[in-house]
Amino acid sequence: MQSDFYNAFQRHWIDAEYLYTISRWANADQLYAYSAECGLKYLMLQFGMHVDPSGTPQMQDDKVHIDKIWGRYEAYRAGKVAAKYMLPQPNPFDNWHISNRYAHESNFNQADVDVHKGGTEIIRRLIHQAIREGWAIL
């Protein structure tokens, strides 16, 4: 299937928001992370990331999850649009890992999810700004 980072960003966000409202912390947390990852890859694509015909990033460094892609994003942002689309540090997903999807749901709580939700909201604002300002195309 063809990758569509923007659509994936949107649908993961919507589902995460729903799960958050019913206190399903474990799955909401995963979907916020997936949404954030897809959102950054969408922006990276707009700023010059190369993908193969299926839309998969060509560089191995770009085939990582949100805990790593947060830092990788800087390579695409730098020199293109200056500080306007900068991500704050530290990375709110530093304590997230893809293997968390296997963890028992009792390991998740609202406070931890709120940090990841906040990180995803930062990316959402950057995407909306980039679209408004013509840096990102739907």
Secondary structure, DSSP 8 states (H G I E B T S, - for coil): ----HHHHHHHHHHHHHHHHHTT-HHHHHHHHHHHHHHHHHHHHHHTT--B-TTS-BSSGGGS--HHHHHHHHHHHHTTTSGGGG---SS-TTTT--GGGGGS-GGG--HHHHHHHHHHHHHHHHHHHHHHHTTSS--
